[in-house]
Amino acid sequence: MNWLLPYPLLSAALLGLWLLLNQTVSAGHVVLGSVLAVLASWAMAALRPEKAKIRHPGAILRLAGLVLIDILRSNIAVGWIILRSRKPGGHAGFLAIPLELRNRHGLAILSIIITSTPGTIWVSYDPAKGILLLHVLDLVDEAAWTRLIKDRYERRLMEIFE
């Protein structure tokens, strides 16, 4: 059965999304969605991605809560910056942060967290040196940003993946 559905959760999620997007559960859409889901699962198997090994699943919920709070705070801060009508780029800048995290899944999640938080963008990552280049809209205190990324996100991601 593993050869038919190498990623059953992916297939189920894709079928569900297909049916939701088409807003119907007709037989034709179920069959077409199933075929597309199985083909996508086979394509994913052909890529042979490394499976993630999660050590502490409970830490995921704590991290998700922190990320949601930080995104809310950041939305308010960016809105305040826009409403103050200061010159664009007044305190914007780039910041290089040395990371200890080397797990590719952890780095991918960190990039998603940083990029989904308004006011910050993941610019690049040098895997040889472990240096993350980050752009911050309101870069007043570089040490505070470094502590935030390392203590709030990197430490928890290392707890989850390493």
MARBA-3410 file (N, C-alpha, C, O; in Angstrom, 1 decimal):
162
0.8,-1.2,0.0,0.0,0.0,0.0,0.9,1.3,0.0,0.4,2.3,-0.5 ~ 2.1,1.1,0.5,3.0,2.3,0.6,3.4,2.8,-0.8,3.6,4.0,-1.0 ~ 3.4,1.9,-1.8,3.7,2.3,-3.1,2.6,3.1,-3.8,2.8,4.0,-4.6 ~ 1.4,2.8,-3.4,0.2,3.5,-3.9,0.1,4.9,-3.3,-0.1,5.9,-4.1 ~ 0.2,5.0,-2.0,0.1,6.3,-1.3,1.4,6.5,-0.4,1.3,6.2,0.8
2.5,7.0,-1.0,3.7,7.1,-0.1,3.5,8.2,0.9,4.1,8.2,2.0 ~ 2.6,9.2,0.7,2.3,10.3,1.6,0.8,10.4,1.8,0.2,11.2,1.1 ~ 0.2,9.5,2.6,-1.2,9.5,2.7,-1.9,10.8,3.2,-2.9,11.2,2.8 ~ -1.2,11.4,4.2,-1.7,12.6,4.8,-1.7,13.8,3.7,-2.6,14.6,3.6 ~ -0.6,13.8,2.9,-0.6,14.8,1.8,-1.7,14.6,0.8,-2.4,15.5,0.4
-1.9,13.3,0.5,-3.0,13.0,-0.5,-4.3,13.4,0.1,-5.2,14.0,-0.7 ~ -4.6,13.1,1.3,-5.9,13.4,1.9,-6.1,14.9,2.0,-7.2,15.4,1.7 ~ -5.0,15.6,2.4,-5.1,17.1,2.5,-5.4,17.7,1.1,-6.2,18.6,1.0 ~ -4.7,17.2,0.1,-4.9,17.7,-1.3,-6.3,17.4,-1.8,-6.9,18.3,-2.4 ~ -6.8,16.2,-1.5,-8.2,15.9,-1.9,-9.2,16.8,-1.2,-10.1,17.3,-1.8
-9.0,17.0,0.1,-9.9,17.9,0.8,-9.8,19.3,0.3,-10.9,19.9,0.2 ~ -8.6,19.8,0.0,-8.5,21.1,-0.5,-9.2,21.3,-1.9,-9.8,22.3,-2.2 ~ -9.0,20.2,-2.7,-9.6,20.2,-4.0,-11.1,20.4,-3.9,-11.8,21.1,-4.6 ~ -11.7,19.6,-3.0,-13.2,19.6,-2.8,-13.6,20.9,-2.2,-14.7,21.4,-2.6 ~ -12.8,21.5,-1.3,-13.2,22.8,-0.7,-13.2,23.9,-1.8,-14.1,24.7,-1.9
-12.1,23.9,-2.6,-12.0,24.9,-3.6,-13.1,24.8,-4.7,-13.5,25.9,-5.2 ~ -13.5,23.6,-5.0,-14.6,23.5,-6.0,-16.0,23.5,-5.4,-17.0,23.6,-6.1 ~ -16.1,23.5,-4.1,-17.3,23.6,-3.3,-18.3,22.6,-3.8,-19.5,22.9,-3.9 ~ -17.8,21.3,-4.0,-18.7,20.3,-4.3,-18.1,18.9,-3.9,-16.9,18.8,-3.8 ~ -19.0,18.0,-3.7,-18.5,16.6,-3.4,-19.1,15.6,-4.5,-19.4,14.5,-4.1
-19.2,16.1,-5.7,-19.8,15.3,-6.7,-18.8,14.2,-7.1,-17.6,14.3,-6.8 ~ -19.3,13.1,-7.6,-18.4,11.9,-7.9,-17.3,12.3,-8.9,-16.1,11.8,-8.7 ~ -17.5,13.1,-9.8,-16.5,13.6,-10.8,-15.3,14.3,-10.1,-14.2,14.1,-10.4 ~ -15.7,15.2,-9.2,-14.6,16.0,-8.5,-13.9,15.1,-7.5,-12.7,15.3,-7.3 ~ -14.6,14.1,-6.9,-13.9,13.2,-5.9,-12.9,12.4,-6.7,-11.8,12.2,-6.2
-13.3,11.9,-7.9,-12.4,11.0,-8.7,-11.2,11.9,-9.2,-10.0,11.5,-9.1 ~ -11.5,13.0,-9.8,-10.4,13.9,-10.3,-9.5,14.4,-9.2,-8.3,14.3,-9.3 ~ -10.0,14.8,-8.1,-9.2,15.2,-6.9,-8.4,14.0,-6.4,-7.2,14.3,-6.0 ~ -8.9,12.8,-6.4,-8.2,11.7,-5.9,-7.0,11.4,-6.8,-5.9,11.1,-6.4 ~ -7.3,11.4,-8.1,-6.2,11.2,-9.1,-5.1,12.2,-8.9,-3.9,11.9,-8.9
-5.4,13.5,-8.8,-4.4,14.5,-8.6,-3.7,14.4,-7.3,-2.5,14.6,-7.3 ~ -4.4,14.0,-6.3,-3.7,13.8,-5.0,-2.7,12.6,-5.0,-1.6,12.7,-4.5 ~ -3.1,11.5,-5.7,-2.2,10.4,-5.8,-1.0,10.8,-6.6,0.2,10.4,-6.3 ~ -1.2,11.5,-7.7,-0.1,11.9,-8.6,0.9,12.8,-7.8,2.1,12.7,-8.0 ~ 0.3,13.7,-7.1,1.1,14.6,-6.3,1.9,13.9,-5.2,3.1,14.2,-4.9
1.3,12.8,-4.6,2.0,12.0,-3.7,3.2,11.3,-4.3,4.2,11.1,-3.7 ~ 3.0,10.8,-5.5,4.0,10.1,-6.3,5.2,11.1,-6.6,6.3,10.7,-6.5 ~ 4.8,12.3,-7.0,5.8,13.3,-7.3,6.6,13.6,-6.1,7.9,13.8,-6.2 ~ 6.0,13.7,-5.0,6.7,14.0,-3.7,7.6,12.8,-3.4,8.8,13.0,-2.9 ~ 7.2,11.6,-3.6,8.0,10.4,-3.3,9.2,10.4,-4.3,10.3,10.0,-3.8
9.1,10.9,-5.5,10.2,10.9,-6.4,11.3,11.9,-6.0,12.4,11.7,-6.3 ~ 10.9,12.9,-5.3,11.8,13.9,-4.7,12.6,13.3,-3.6,13.7,13.8,-3.2 ~ 12.1,12.3,-2.9,12.7,11.7,-1.7,13.1,12.7,-0.7,14.3,12.7,-0.3 ~ 12.2,13.5,-0.1,12.6,14.4,0.9,13.0,13.7,2.2,12.5,12.6,2.5 ~ 13.9,14.3,2.9,14.3,13.7,4.2,13.2,13.9,5.2,12.6,14.9,5.3
12.9,12.8,5.9,11.8,12.8,6.8,12.2,13.6,8.1,13.3,13.5,8.6 ~ 11.3,14.4,8.6,11.6,15.2,9.8,11.5,14.3,11.0,10.5,13.5,11.1 ~ 12.4,14.5,11.9,12.4,13.7,13.2,12.1,14.7,14.3,12.9,15.5,14.7 ~ 10.9,14.7,14.8,10.4,15.6,15.8,10.6,15.0,17.2,10.1,13.9,17.5 ~ 11.5,15.6,18.0,11.8,15.1,19.3,10.8,15.4,20.4,10.4,14.6,21.2
10.3,16.7,20.4,9.4,17.2,21.4,8.2,17.8,20.8,8.2,19.0,20.5 ~ 7.1,17.0,20.5,5.9,17.5,19.8,5.2,18.6,20.6,4.6,19.5,20.0 ~ 5.3,18.6,21.9,4.6,19.6,22.7,5.2,21.0,22.6,4.5,22.0,22.7 ~ 6.5,21.0,22.2,7.2,22.3,22.0,6.6,23.0,20.8,6.7,24.2,20.7 ~ 6.0,22.2,19.9,5.5,22.8,18.7,4.3,23.8,19.0,4.2,24.9,18.5
3.5,23.3,19.9,2.3,24.2,20.3,2.8,25.4,21.0,2.2,26.5,20.8 ~ 3.8,25.3,21.9,4.3,26.5,22.6,4.9,27.5,21.6,4.7,28.7,21.7 ~ 5.7,27.0,20.6,6.3,27.8,19.6,5.2,28.5,18.7,5.3,29.7,18.4 ~ 4.2,27.7,18.4,3.1,28.3,17.6,2.4,29.4,18.3,2.0,30.5,17.7 ~ 2.2,29.3,19.6,1.6,30.3,20.4,2.5,31.6,20.4,2.0,32.7,20.3
3.8,31.4,20.6,4.7,32.5,20.6,4.7,33.2,19.3,4.7,34.5,19.2 ~ 4.7,32.5,18.2,4.7,33.0,16.9,3.4,33.9,16.6,3.5,34.9,16.1 ~ 2.3,33.3,17.0,1.0,34.1,16.8,1.0,35.4,17.6,0.6,36.4,17.1 ~ 1.5,35.4,18.8,1.6,36.6,19.6,2.6,37.6,19.0,2.3,38.8,18.9 ~ 3.7,37.1,18.5,4.7,38.0,17.9,4.2,38.6,16.6,4.5,39.7,16.2
3.5,37.8,15.8,2.9,38.3,14.5,1.9,39.4,14.9,1.8,40.4,14.2 ~ 1.0,39.2,15.9,0.1,40.2,16.3,0.8,41.5,16.7,0.4,42.6,16.3 ~ 1.8,41.3,17.6,2.6,42.5,18.0,3.2,43.2,16.9,3.2,44.5,16.8 ~ 3.8,42.5,16.0,4.5,43.1,14.8,3.5,43.8,13.9,3.9,44.8,13.4 ~ 2.3,43.2,13.7,1.3,43.9,12.9,1.0,45.3,13.5,0.9,46.3,12.8
0.9,45.3,14.8,0.5,46.6,15.5,1.7,47.6,15.4,1.5,48.7,15.1 ~ 3.0,47.1,15.6,4.1,47.9,15.5,4.3,48.5,14.0,4.6,49.7,13.9 ~ 4.1,47.6,13.0,4.3,48.1,11.6,3.2,49.1,11.3,3.4,50.1,10.7 ~ 2.0,48.8,11.8,0.9,49.8,11.6,1.2,51.1,12.2,0.9,52.2,11.7 ~ 1.8,51.1,13.4,2.1,52.3,14.1,3.2,53.1,13.3,3.1,54.3,13.3
4.2,52.4,12.8,5.2,53.0,12.0,4.6,53.7,10.8,5.0,54.8,10.4 ~ 3.7,53.0,10.1,3.0,53.6,8.9,2.2,54.8,9.3,2.2,55.8,8.6 ~ 1.5,54.7,10.4,0.6,55.8,10.8,1.4,57.1,11.3,0.9,58.2,11.2 ~ 2.6,56.9,11.8,3.4,58.0,12.2,4.0,58.8,11.0,4.5,59.9,11.2 ~ 3.9,58.2,9.9,4.3,58.9,8.6,5.7,59.3,8.7,6.0,60.4,8.1
6.6,58.6,9.2,8.0,59.0,9.2,8.6,58.6,7.8,8.0,57.9,7.0 ~ 9.8,59.1,7.6,10.4,58.8,6.3,10.6,57.3,6.2,11.0,56.6,7.1 ~ 10.3,56.7,5.0,10.5,55.3,4.9,11.9,54.9,5.0,12.8,55.6,4.4 ~ 12.2,53.8,5.7,13.5,53.3,5.8,14.4,54.0,6.8,15.6,53.9,6.8 ~ 13.7,54.8,7.7,14.4,55.6,8.7,15.3,54.7,9.6,16.5,55.1,9.9
14.8,53.6,10.1,15.6,52.7,10.9,15.8,51.4,10.3,16.2,50.4,11.0 ~ 15.4,51.2,9.1,15.5,49.9,8.5,17.0,49.5,8.3,17.8,50.4,8.1 ~ 17.2,48.2,8.4,18.6,47.8,8.2,18.8,46.3,8.1,17.8,45.5,8.3 ~ 20.0,45.9,7.8,20.3,44.4,7.7,21.0,44.0,9.0,21.7,44.8,9.6 ~ 20.8,42.8,9.3,21.4,42.2,10.6,21.9,40.8,10.3,21.1,40.0,9.8
23.1,40.5,10.6,23.7,39.2,10.5,23.6,38.5,11.9,24.1,39.0,12.9 ~ 23.0,37.3,11.9,22.8,36.6,13.1,23.4,35.2,13.0,23.1,34.5,12.1 ~ 24.4,34.9,13.8,25.0,33.6,13.8,24.0,32.5,14.4,23.5,32.7,15.5 ~ 23.8,31.5,13.7,22.8,30.4,14.1,23.5,29.1,14.4,24.5,28.8,13.8 ~ 23.1,28.5,15.5,23.6,27.1,15.8,22.7,26.1,15.2,23.2,24.9,15.0
21.5,26.4,14.8,20.5,25.5,14.2,21.1,25.1,12.8,21.4,25.9,12.0 ~ 21.1,23.7,12.6,21.6,23.2,11.3,20.6,22.3,10.6,20.7,22.0,9.5 ~ 19.6,21.9,11.3,18.5,21.0,10.8,17.8,21.8,9.7,17.3,22.9,9.9 ~ 17.7,21.1,8.5,17.0,21.8,7.4,15.6,22.1,7.6,15.0,23.1,7.1 ~ 14.9,21.2,8.4,13.5,21.5,8.7,13.3,22.6,9.6,12.4,23.5,9.5
14.2,22.7,10.6,14.2,23.8,11.6,14.5,25.1,10.9,13.8,26.1,11.2 ~ 15.4,25.1,10.0,15.7,26.3,9.3,14.6,26.8,8.4,14.3,27.9,8.2 ~ 13.9,25.8,7.8,12.7,26.1,6.9,11.6,26.7,7.8,11.0,27.7,7.3 ~ 11.4,26.2,8.9,10.3,26.7,9.8,10.8,28.1,10.3,9.9,29.0,10.4 ~ 12.0,28.3,10.6,12.5,29.6,11.0,12.3,30.6,9.9,12.0,31.8,10.2
12.6,30.3,8.7,12.4,31.2,7.6,10.9,31.6,7.4,10.6,32.7,7.1 ~ 10.1,30.6,7.6,8.6,30.9,7.5,8.2,31.8,8.6,7.4,32.8,8.4 ~ 8.7,31.6,9.9,8.3,32.4,11.0,8.8,33.9,10.8,8.0,34.8,10.9 ~ 10.0,34.0,10.4,10.6,35.4,10.2,9.9,36.1,9.0,9.6,37.3,9.2 ~ 9.7,35.4,7.9,9.1,36.1,6.8,7.6,36.4,7.0,7.1,37.3,6.4
6.9,35.6,7.8,5.5,35.8,8.0,5.3,36.9,9.1,4.1,37.3,9.3 ~ 6.3,37.3,9.8,6.2,38.3,10.8,6.4,39.7,10.1,7.5,39.9,9.5 ~ 5.4,40.6,10.1,5.5,41.8,9.4,6.7,42.6,9.9,7.0,42.7,11.1 ~ 7.4,43.2,9.0,8.6,44.1,9.4,9.9,43.3,9.3,11.0,44.0,9.5 ~ 9.9,42.0,9.1,11.1,41.3,9.0,11.1,40.4,7.7,10.1,39.9,7.3
12.3,40.2,7.1,12.4,39.4,5.9,13.7,38.6,6.1,14.8,39.1,6.4 ~ 13.6,37.3,5.8,14.8,36.4,5.7,15.4,36.7,4.4,14.8,36.4,3.3 ~ 16.7,37.2,4.4,17.3,37.6,3.1,18.1,36.5,2.6,18.0,36.1,1.4 ~ 19.0,35.9,3.4,19.9,34.8,3.0,20.4,34.0,4.2,20.4,34.5,5.3 ~ 20.9,32.9,3.9,21.5,32.0,4.9,22.8,31.4,4.3,22.7,30.8,3.3
23.9,31.5,5.0,25.1,30.9,4.6,25.3,29.6,5.4,25.7,29.7,6.6 ~ 25.1,28.5,4.8,25.2,27.2,5.6,26.6,26.9,6.0,26.8,26.2,7.1 ~ 27.6,27.4,5.3,29.0,27.1,5.7,29.4,27.8,7.0,30.0,27.2,7.9 ~ 28.9,29.0,7.1,29.2,29.8,8.3,28.1,29.8,9.4,28.3,30.2,10.5 ~ 26.9,29.4,8.9,25.7,29.5,9.8,25.2,30.9,10.1,24.8,31.2,11.2
25.4,31.8,9.1,25.0,33.2,9.3,23.7,33.5,8.6,23.6,33.2,7.4 ~ 22.7,34.0,9.3,21.4,34.4,8.8,21.5,35.9,8.5,21.9,36.7,9.4 ~ 21.1,36.3,7.3,21.0,37.8,7.0,19.6,38.1,7.0,18.8,37.5,6.3 ~ 19.2,39.1,7.9,17.9,39.4,8.1,17.7,40.9,7.8,18.6,41.7,8.1 ~ 16.6,41.3,7.2,16.2,42.7,7.0,15.1,43.0,8.0,14.1,42.3,8.1
15.3,44.1,8.7,14.3,44.5,9.8,13.9,46.0,9.4,14.7,46.8,9.2 ~ 12.6,46.2,9.5,12.0,47.5,9.1,12.4,48.5,10.2,12.7,49.7,9.8 ~ 12.3,48.2,11.5,12.6,49.1,12.5,13.8,48.6,13.4,13.6,48.1,14.5 ~ 15.0,48.7,12.8,16.2,48.2,13.5,16.8,49.2,14.4,17.6,50.0,13.9 ~ 16.4,49.2,15.7,16.9,50.2,16.6,18.0,49.5,17.5,19.1,50.1,17.7
17.7,48.3,17.9,18.7,47.6,18.8,19.0,46.2,18.2,18.2,45.3,18.3 ~ 20.2,46.1,17.6,20.6,44.9,17.0,20.7,43.7,18.0,20.3,42.6,17.6 ~ 21.2,44.0,19.2,21.4,42.9,20.2,20.0,42.4,20.6,19.9,41.2,20.8 ~ 19.0,43.2,20.7,17.6,42.8,21.0,17.1,41.8,20.0,16.5,40.8,20.3 ~ 17.3,42.2,18.7,16.8,41.3,17.6,17.6,40.0,17.6,16.9,39.0,17.4
18.9,40.0,17.8,19.6,38.8,17.9,19.1,37.9,19.0,18.9,36.7,18.8 ~ 18.9,38.5,20.2,18.4,37.7,21.3,17.0,37.1,21.0,16.7,36.0,21.3 ~ 16.2,38.0,20.4,14.8,37.5,20.0,14.9,36.3,19.1,14.2,35.3,19.4 ~ 15.7,36.3,18.1,15.7,35.2,17.1,16.3,34.0,17.8,15.8,32.9,17.6 ~ 17.4,34.2,18.5,18.1,33.0,19.1,17.4,32.4,20.3,17.2,31.2,20.3
16.9,33.3,21.2,16.2,32.7,22.4,14.8,32.3,22.2,14.3,31.3,22.7 ~ 14.1,33.1,21.4,12.6,32.8,21.2,12.3,31.8,20.2,11.4,31.0,20.3 ~ 13.1,31.8,19.1,12.8,30.9,18.0,13.9,29.7,17.8,13.5,28.6,17.8 ~ 15.1,30.1,17.7,16.1,29.1,17.4,16.2,28.0,18.5,16.3,26.9,18.2 ~ 16.2,28.5,19.8,16.3,27.5,20.9,15.1,26.5,20.9,15.3,25.3,21.1
13.9,27.0,20.6,12.8,26.1,20.6,12.8,25.2,19.4,12.4,24.1,19.5 ~ 13.3,25.7,18.2,13.4,24.9,17.0,14.4,23.8,17.2,14.2,22.6,16.8 ~ 15.5,24.1,17.9,16.5,23.1,18.2,15.9,22.0,19.2,16.3,20.8,19.1 ~ 15.1,22.5,20.1,14.4,21.5,21.0,13.5,20.6,20.2,13.4,19.4,20.6 ~ 12.9,21.1,19.2,11.9,20.3,18.4,12.7,19.3,17.5,12.3,18.1,17.4
13.7,19.8,16.8,14.3,19.0,15.7,15.6,18.4,16.0,16.0,17.4,15.4 ~ 16.4,19.0,16.9,17.8,18.4,17.1,17.9,17.7,18.4,19.0,17.2,18.7
END
